[in-house]
Amino acid sequence: MTRLDPALWIEKPGFRRLLKVLRADAGETRLVGGSVRDWLLGQPAADMDLATRLTPEEVMAALEAADIRAVPTGLKHGTVTAVCGQTPYEITTLRRDVESFGRHAEVAFTQDWRDDAARRDFTINALYADPLTGEIHDWFGGLEDLAARRVRFIGAPLERIAEDHLRILRFFRFSARFAPTLDPEGLEACAQRANDLMALSRERIRDELLKLLALPTPVPTLAAMLEQNILRPVLPEIEAARLADLGALIEAEAQAHVAGDGLRRLAALLPADPKLAAEIGARLKLSNADKARLTHAARREPTPQDPRALAYSIGPDSTLDRLLLTHDPRAHHWAGPLCAYVRPRLPVSGKDLIAMGLPPGPAVSRRLAEVERRWVESGFPADRNRTMAIAREVMGIR
């Protein structure tokens, strides 16, 4: 019998109390999913999700009676979030799918743990742990697949993908993280149903793709995806020829001791075309900041001698992107300073120029822009007197 050590989770903030409220001692509540999987692999778990036989209404009432903050994050689908101190725990009632619509499912609540496990995507994500004893419950060979580093759909892959099209991208993301090779049956099903991605919101596609790209070794998985035309329905601009550029970027990040960044790596896979980058940013519903960053990254221009001058203009993240994407040898030196960069403030203002005798009007902003340009070229001197000297030069005052 496989067990985990409850010491991994039992002392988390408010967790003992939460288990009592959710009647874990009577077998009504278990840990489930990613946390169980990661602990079994000896890795830290980011989030702790719970599955329970209690109905959402019973969960809400029990939490409120115990004075634990309860957030009805998805009552229709059985999910309540308990907040203990500052720590959220997602609690979902056992359920089975009645009918699926590609991304939205009609569910019915159940008391059967196996029914709940059967509706999950992959065997390694359908592992449950008794929160008091650590005993693992596995109905679909998840432990064996985890030991073999295999990502395998529960049941027939085509049926699981029809239930939720996002599982196509999740198959590749989890494979890139856990599996050295792709499960052939899963790969074939994803290739057959690749056009289903067009029915997904671009936000969901974006989130899954950026998570995949940020993983330590995404290139082999992406190569398989491109070979099978998985991304063609939604991102035809990504071509296999650019995988070498992605590999070079990942090496540059490693040499600069910079964490892998999904958005930067996406830029490496796209043509160096700012207009196209902006279009793709809009297509993927990126935030304005991320869309600007993707657009800046598409300009593979040399970085100034002092990269802070560029950071002042387009931001430190975009500047680091530029250094890494152009394989600038200074990237390892500037990575730290750029990560800690705080945009300096020009020590003089238009009022100072007016006080020097410049009449109010459009000329003030033009002269101030010239002062700012020279101030940047001078290395951002923080001393006001030195900046005032630059202003006097611009004004022609001796």
Secondary structure, DSSP 8 states (H G I E B T S, - for coil): --B--GGGTTTSTTHHHHHHHTTGGGT-EEEETHHHHHHHTT---S--EEEESS-HHHHHHHHHHTT-EEEEEEGGGTEEEEEETTEEEEEEE-EEEEEE-SS-EEEEE-S-HHHHHHTSSBGGG-EEE-TTT-BEEESSSHHHHHHTT---BSS-HHHHHHH-TTHHHHHHHHHHHH-SS--HHHHHHHHHTGGGGGGS-HHHHHHHHHHHHTSS--HHHHHHHHHTTSSTTT-TT--GGGHHHHHHHHHHHHHTT----HHHHHHHHS-S-HHHHHHHHHHTT--HHHHHHHHHHT------SSHHHHHHHH-HHHHHHHHHHTT-TTHHHHHHHHHT------S--HHHHHHTT--SSHHHHHHHHHHHHHHHHTT----HHHHHHHHHHHHT--
